[in-house]
């Protein structure tokens, strides 16, 4: 109040005696007056535009039908908000008024936000529900059937309280299965993030890993007010439930409580205990059902066998007697049995006669005669083969002699005998021109009767004429 009185007294003084203030001094004075008068306030109004900066700070407007107050909530305060402001929502914001000197404006630094009554929360809930439903997250075709008899059940709830005990007790009574508990906060600021991470974490477990992957999930919480259950209305939880590959049962609150996760889940249970009843059947009922099915199967098998036995008996009456079917075959067998001894004796006589005929040609004289004939034939073939081989050798020798004479007449030694010579360089390469012979360092000349070595004679190069100096004449 002292700063305000000083500023007003200065205005009443004559202009000539008015002191000069810098812009920062005026801005600081205004800030001290505003913060001194409105140290901590609660402001009720409708939320206007909402901007969440990359830094995590939130900027929004609070307005009524006549005025607007710019509001800001820093990153740490935003993280603590149980309910974040949304455009069109009526809230009560708690904070303190201050100024923002760079833009010459005042603003409300908001520390907490609470809905201005259940009506505002319900209105925001309906808007969020309509937006998520428009994306198809609540569509019936997205919902997956629950397994009839799961081996592992994952439960997302608080480890304290009656909810987990009720679920475990009911599961033990109905059908004992393996239960995995993912502890989370079921209300408060961290509720939504922890529940979403738990659902995603169960889905991320590998099949056949060290920790068994659940066949069904139960997200459970006891009853409470709309504010207590608000974490299950958050968008992050709804999206996690809709994206879950594992079938999910929501059991949040009592039968009259409804949250958005109920619409995104594959099955809604009115209570956590009812969720356990939905997840597994009753063991005794299952055994009774199996016993009933076994009895029905036994009766059906007995009836089927009896019917088939009766059918076989009916069909057997239409068949002829076995004696009438076997009589022709038995008669043919008797006839063949009577004919078999005679036929066997006749076959034996015929085979004995063939043996005698064959044995007559196997006398020693006959064999000796055949051997002599074979030797004579072999000798004649040998003589013919020797004559043919000698004739073939003579032909080849004649052809070889003719080829030798042709080689001698066409070979270069015969050419040397006629007066020619072969010139080679030091490496034995034949030379065919005088230029290549003159360039070789040594020569080898082959005649018909021998070879000699020679060194080519280098022809002297003509001397270059000396250049003559030009006659410059005389200056005199």
C-alpha positions in Angstrom: 0.0 0.0 0.0 2.9 2.3 0.6 4.1 2.0 -3.0 0.6 2.9 -4.3 0.3 6.0 -2.1 3.7 7.2 -3.2 2.8 6.9 -6.9 -0.5 8.9 -6.4 1.3 11.6 -4.4 3.8 12.0 -7.3 1.0 12.6 -9.8 -0.6 15.4 -7.7 2.7 17.4 -7.6 3.5 20.0 -10.1 5.1 18.7 -13.4 8.3 20.5 -12.8 8.9 18.7 -9.5 7.8 15.2 -10.8 10.7 12.7 -10.6 11.6 10.5 -13.5 11.2 6.7 -13.3 12.6 4.0 -15.6 10.4 1.5 -17.3 11.7 -1.3 -15.1 11.0 0.8 -11.9 7.4 1.4 -12.9 7.0 -2.3 -13.9 8.4 -3.5 -10.6 6.2 -1.1 -8.6 3.1 -2.4 -10.4 4.2 -6.0 -9.8 4.7 -5.3 -6.0 1.3 -3.6 -5.7 -0.5 -6.5 -7.6 1.2 -9.3 -5.7 0.7 -7.5 -2.4 -3.0 -7.0 -3.0 -3.7 -10.5 -4.5 -1.1 -12.8 -2.9 -3.2 -16.0 -3.3 -6.6 -16.2 -5.0 -9.1 -18.7 -6.3 -10.6 -17.8 -9.6 -13.7 -19.4 -11.2 -14.1 -19.2 -14.9 -14.4 -21.0 -18.3 -11.2 -22.3 -19.9 -10.4 -20.7 -23.2 -7.6 -21.6 -25.5 -5.0 -24.1 -24.0 -1.4 -24.3 -25.2 1.0 -26.9 -23.9 4.6 -25.7 -24.7 7.4 -28.0 -25.6 9.0 -27.1 -22.3 6.1 -28.6 -20.5 4.6 -25.3 -19.3 0.8 -24.8 -20.0 -0.7 -21.5 -21.1 -4.5 -21.0 -21.0 -7.2 -18.3 -20.6 -9.8 -18.0 -17.9 -12.8 -16.0 -19.0 -16.4 -15.1 -18.2 -18.9 -13.1 -20.2 -17.0 -9.8 -19.5 -13.3 -10.4 -19.0 -10.3 -12.7 -19.7 -7.3 -13.5 -17.5 -4.2 -15.0 -19.0 -3.0 -17.9 -17.0 0.2 -20.0 -16.8 1.1 -23.2 -15.0 4.7 -24.2 -14.9 5.9 -27.7 -15.8 6.2 -29.0 -12.2 2.7 -27.8 -11.4 1.2 -29.3 -14.6 2.6 -32.7 -13.6 0.8 -32.5 -10.2 -2.6 -31.6 -11.7 -5.2 -34.3 -11.0 -7.4 -32.8 -13.7 -5.9 -30.8 -16.6 -7.9 -27.9 -18.0 -9.5 -28.3 -21.3 -11.2 -25.7 -23.5 -14.8 -25.1 -22.6 -14.4 -26.6 -19.1 -15.5 -24.5 -16.1 -12.8 -24.7 -13.4 -11.7 -23.1 -10.1 -8.0 -22.2 -10.5 -5.9 -21.5 -7.4 -2.7 -19.4 -7.7 -1.4 -15.9 -7.4 -1.6 -12.8 -9.6 1.6 -11.3 -11.0 2.8 -9.3 -14.0 4.7 -10.2 -17.1 6.9 -7.2 -17.7 8.1 -7.9 -21.3 4.5 -7.7 -22.5 3.1 -5.2 -20.0 0.3 -7.6 -18.8 -0.8 -9.3 -15.7 -1.4 -13.0 -15.5 -2.4 -15.7 -13.0 0.2 -18.3 -12.1 -2.0 -21.4 -11.5 -0.9 -23.9 -9.0 -3.9 -26.2 -9.1 -7.1 -26.7 -11.1 -10.3 -28.4 -10.0 -13.6 -28.7 -11.9 -16.3 -26.3 -10.8 -18.6 -29.1 -9.8 -19.4 -32.6 -11.2 -21.3 -31.1 -14.1 -18.1 -29.8 -15.6 -16.3 -33.1 -15.2 -19.2 -34.9 -16.8 -19.3 -32.5 -19.7 -15.6 -33.0 -20.3 -16.0 -36.7 -20.0 -18.8 -36.7 -22.6 -16.6 -34.7 -25.0 -13.7 -37.1 -24.6 -15.9 -40.1 -25.0 -17.4 -38.8 -28.2 -13.9 -38.0 -29.6 -12.5 -41.5 -28.8 -15.7 -43.2 -30.1 -15.3 -41.3 -33.4 -11.8 -42.9 -33.7 -13.4 -46.3 -33.4 -11.7 -47.3 -30.1 -15.1 -48.4 -28.7 -16.2 -50.4 -31.8 -17.6 -53.8 -31.1 -15.6 -55.4 -33.9 -12.4 -54.5 -32.1 -13.3 -56.6 -29.0 -11.6 -60.0 -28.7 -13.2 -63.1 -27.1 -12.0 -64.2 -23.7 -10.2 -67.6 -23.4 -12.4 -70.2 -21.9 -9.8 -71.6 -19.5 -6.8 -69.2 -19.2 -3.6 -70.6 -17.6 -2.2 -67.2 -16.5 -4.1 -64.1 -15.5 -2.5 -60.6 -15.2 -4.1 -58.3 -12.7 -3.5 -54.5 -12.8 -4.4 -53.0 -9.4 -3.1 -51.7 -6.1 -1.3 -54.4 -4.0 -3.0 -52.9 -0.9 -6.7 -53.0 -0.3 -9.5 -55.6 -0.6 -9.6 -55.7 -4.4 -6.7 -58.0 -5.0 -7.7 -60.2 -2.1 -11.2 -60.5 -3.4 -9.9 -61.4 -6.9 -7.4 -64.0 -5.6 -10.0 -65.5 -3.2 -12.6 -65.9 -6.0 -10.1 -67.3 -8.5 -9.0 -69.9 -5.9 -12.6 -70.9 -5.2 -13.5 -71.3 -8.8 -10.4 -72.6 -10.6 -6.8 -72.2 -9.4 -4.7 -70.4 -12.0 -1.4 -68.6 -12.0 -1.8 -64.9 -11.2 0.6 -62.1 -12.0 0.1 -58.8 -10.2 1.4 -55.5 -11.6 1.1 -53.0 -8.8 -0.2 -49.5 -9.7 -1.7 -46.5 -8.1 -5.5 -46.6 -8.6 -6.1 -42.9 -8.0 -4.2 -39.7 -8.0 -1.9 -38.0 -10.5 0.3 -41.0 -11.4 -2.7 -43.4 -11.8 -3.2 -43.1 -15.6 0.4 -43.3 -16.5 1.0 -46.4 -14.3 -2.0 -48.2 -15.5 -1.1 -47.6 -19.2 2.4 -48.8 -18.6 1.2 -51.9 -16.8 -1.1 -52.9 -19.8 1.7 -52.3 -22.3 4.2 -54.1 -20.1 2.0 -57.3 -19.9 1.6 -57.2 -23.7 5.3 -56.8 -24.2 6.1 -60.1 -22.3 7.4 -62.7 -24.8 5.6 -66.0 -25.2 7.6 -68.8 -23.5 9.8 -66.4 -21.6 10.9 -66.6 -18.0 7.8 -64.7 -16.9 4.7 -66.3 -18.4 2.6 -64.1 -20.7 -1.0 -63.7 -19.4 -3.9 -65.1 -21.4 -6.2 -62.4 -20.0 -5.9 -59.1 -18.1 -8.0 -57.7 -15.3 -7.8 -53.9 -14.6 -9.5 -53.5 -11.2 -10.3 -50.8 -8.6 -12.9 -50.4 -5.9 -15.6 -47.9 -5.9 -15.3 -44.1 -5.4 -16.3 -40.7 -6.6 -15.9 -39.5 -10.1 -12.7 -37.7 -9.0 -11.3 -40.9 -7.5 -12.0 -42.9 -10.7 -10.8 -40.1 -13.0 -7.5 -41.8 -13.8 -9.4 -44.5 -15.7 -11.0 -41.8 -17.9 -7.7 -40.5 -19.2 -7.0 -40.9 -22.9 -3.7 -42.7 -22.3 -5.4 -45.5 -20.4 -8.2 -45.8 -23.0 -5.7 -46.1 -25.8 -3.6 -48.6 -24.0 -6.7 -50.8 -23.3 -7.8 -50.5 -27.0 -4.3 -51.4 -28.2 -3.9 -54.5 -25.9 -3.5 -57.7 -27.8 -4.3 -59.7 -24.7 -8.1 -59.8 -24.0 -8.8 -57.3 -21.2 -11.6 -57.2 -18.5 -12.3 -53.8 -16.8 -13.6 -53.9 -13.3 -13.3 -50.3 -12.1 -15.7 -49.2 -9.4 -19.1 -50.6 -8.5 -21.8 -51.7 -10.8 -23.2 -48.2 -11.2 -19.7 -46.6 -11.9 -18.8 -46.2 -15.5 -15.4 -45.1 -16.8 -14.0 -44.8 -20.4 -11.8 -47.9 -20.0 -15.1 -49.9 -19.7 -15.9 -49.0 -23.3 -12.4 -49.8 -24.7 -12.0 -53.1 -22.8 -13.1 -56.4 -24.3 -15.4 -57.2 -21.4 -16.8 -55.0 -18.5 -17.3 -56.5 -15.1 -19.6 -54.8 -12.5 -17.1 -55.5 -9.7 -13.6 -57.0 -9.3 -15.1 -60.1 -7.9 -17.3 -60.5 -10.9 -14.2 -60.0 -13.1 -12.7 -63.1 -11.5 -15.9 -65.0 -12.1 -15.9 -64.0 -15.8 -12.2 -64.9 -16.3 -12.4 -68.6 -15.2 -15.2 -71.2 -14.9 -16.1 -73.1 -11.7 -13.9 -76.2 -11.3 -16.7 -78.3 -9.9 -19.1 -77.3 -12.6 -16.4 -78.0 -15.2 -15.8 -81.5 -13.7 -19.6 -82.1 -13.6 -19.9 -81.1 -17.2 -17.0 -83.3 -18.2 -18.6 -86.2 -16.3 -21.9 -85.6 -18.1 -20.1 -85.5 -21.5 -18.3 -88.8 -20.7 -21.6 -90.5 -19.8 -23.2 -89.3 -23.0 -20.2 -90.5 -25.0 -20.4 -93.9 -23.4 -24.1 -94.2 -24.0 -23.7 -93.0 -27.6 -20.9 -95.5 -28.2 -23.0 -98.4 -26.8 -26.1 -97.4 -28.8 -24.0 -97.1 -32.0 -22.4 -100.6 -31.5 -25.8 -102.1 -30.8 -27.3 -100.5 -33.9 -24.5 -101.8 -36.0 -24.7 -105.3 -34.6 -28.4 -105.3 -35.4 -27.7 -104.0 -38.9 -25.1 -106.7 -39.5 -27.6 -109.4 -38.3 -30.2 -108.1 -40.7 -27.8 -108.1 -43.6 -26.5 -111.6 -42.8 -30.0 -113.1 -43.3 -29.9 -112.0 -47.0 -26.6 -113.8 -47.6 -26.5 -117.4 -49.0 -25.2 -120.2 -46.8 -21.5 -120.9 -46.7 -21.9 -124.5 -48.0 -23.6 -123.3 -51.1 -20.9 -120.8 -51.8 -18.1 -123.3 -51.3 -19.6 -126.4 -53.0 -18.4 -125.7 -56.6 -14.9 -124.9 -55.4 -14.8 -128.1 -53.2 -15.9 -130.2 -56.2 -13.2 -128.7 -58.4 -10.6 -129.5 -55.7 -11.7 -133.1 -55.6 -11.4 -133.5 -59.3 -7.9 -132.0 -59.4 -6.9 -134.2 -56.5 -7.9 -137.3 -58.5 -6.1 -136.2 -61.6 -2.9 -135.0 -59.9 -1.2 -138.5 -59.2 -1.6 -139.6 -62.9 -0.4 -136.4 -64.3 2.6 -136.4 -61.9 3.6 -140.0 -63.1 3.2 -139.0 -66.8 5.4 -136.0 -66.3 8.1 -138.1 -64.5 8.2 -140.6 -67.4 8.5 -137.8 -70.0 11.4 -136.2 -68.1 13.2 -139.5 -67.7 13.0 -140.1 -71.5 14.4 -136.6 -72.2 17.3 -137.4 -69.8 18.1 -140.6 -71.6 18.1 -138.8 -75.0 20.4 -136.2 -73.7 22.8 -138.7 -72.0 23.2 -140.6 -75.2 25.0 -137.6 -76.8 27.5 -137.3 -73.8 29.7 -140.4 -74.7 33.6 -139.9 -74.5 34.1 -140.5 -78.2 31.5 -137.9 -79.1 33.1 -135.4 -76.7 36.6 -136.1 -78.1 35.4 -135.6 -81.6 33.8 -132.3 -80.7 37.0 -131.1 -79.1 39.1 -132.0 -82.2 36.7 -130.1 -84.4 36.9 -127.1 -82.1 40.7 -127.2 -82.2 40.8 -127.4 -86.0 38.5 -124.4 -86.2 40.6 -122.5 -83.7 43.8 -123.2 -85.7 42.2 -122.0 -88.9 41.1 -118.8 -87.3 44.6 -118.2 -85.8 46.3 -118.7 -89.2 43.9 -116.2 -90.8 44.5 -113.7 -88.1 48.3 -113.9 -88.4 48.2 -113.4 -92.2 45.9 -110.4 -91.7 48.2 -108.9 -89.1 51.3 -109.3 -91.3 49.5 -107.7 -94.2 48.4 -104.7 -92.0 52.0 -104.3 -90.8 53.4 -104.2 -94.3 50.9 -101.5 -95.3 51.8 -99.3 -92.3 55.6 -99.7 -93.0 55.1 -98.7 -96.6 53.1 -95.6 -95.6 55.7 -94.6 -92.9 58.6 -94.8 -95.5 56.7 -92.6 -97.9 56.1 -90.0 -95.1 59.8 -90.0 -94.2 60.8 -89.3 -97.8 58.3 -86.5 -97.9 59.7 -85.1 -94.6 63.3 -85.1 -95.9 62.3 -83.4 -99.2 60.3 -80.6 -97.5 62.5 -80.0 -94.4 64.8 -77.0 -94.2 68.1 -79.1 -94.0 67.5 -80.1 -97.6 67.0 -76.4 -98.4 70.4 -75.6 -96.7 72.0 -78.3 -98.9 71.0 -76.3 -101.9 73.0 -73.3 -100.8 70.8 -71.5 -98.4 71.5 -70.5 -94.8 69.5 -69.6 -91.6 70.4 -66.5 -89.7 69.5 -66.2 -86.0 70.1 -63.7 -83.3 71.9 -64.4 -80.0 68.7 -65.9 -78.5 68.1 -68.3 -81.4 65.2 -66.3 -83.0 65.3 -66.5 -86.9 65.9 -63.1 -88.6 64.2 -62.4 -91.9 65.4 -58.8 -92.7 68.7 -56.9 -92.8 67.4 -54.3 -90.4 66.7 -56.8 -87.7 70.1 -58.5 -88.4 71.9 -55.1 -88.1 70.2 -54.4 -84.8 71.2 -57.7 -83.2 74.4 -57.7 -81.0 75.4 -61.2 -82.3 74.4 -63.5 -85.1 74.4 -67.2 -85.6 74.5 -68.5 -89.3 73.6 -72.1 -89.9 74.8 -73.9 -93.2 74.2 -77.4 -94.3 77.5 -78.6 -92.8 77.6 -76.5 -89.7 77.0 -73.2 -87.8 79.2 -70.1 -87.4 79.0 -67.0 -85.1 79.3 -63.5 -86.5 79.0 -59.9 -85.3 77.2 -57.4 -87.5 79.3 -54.4 -88.7 77.8 -51.0 -87.7 77.7 -48.5 -90.6 79.2 -45.1 -89.6 76.7 -42.3 -89.2 77.3 -39.3 -91.4 78.7 -36.3 -89.5 76.3 -33.5 -88.9 77.4 -30.2 -90.6 78.4 -27.5 -88.1 76.1 -24.5 -88.1 77.7 -21.4 -89.7 77.3 -18.1 -88.1 75.4 -15.6 -90.1 77.5 -12.8 -91.7 76.5 -9.7 -90.0 78.6 -7.4 -92.2 80.7 -4.5 -91.1 79.7 -1.3 -89.4 82.4 0.7 -91.2 
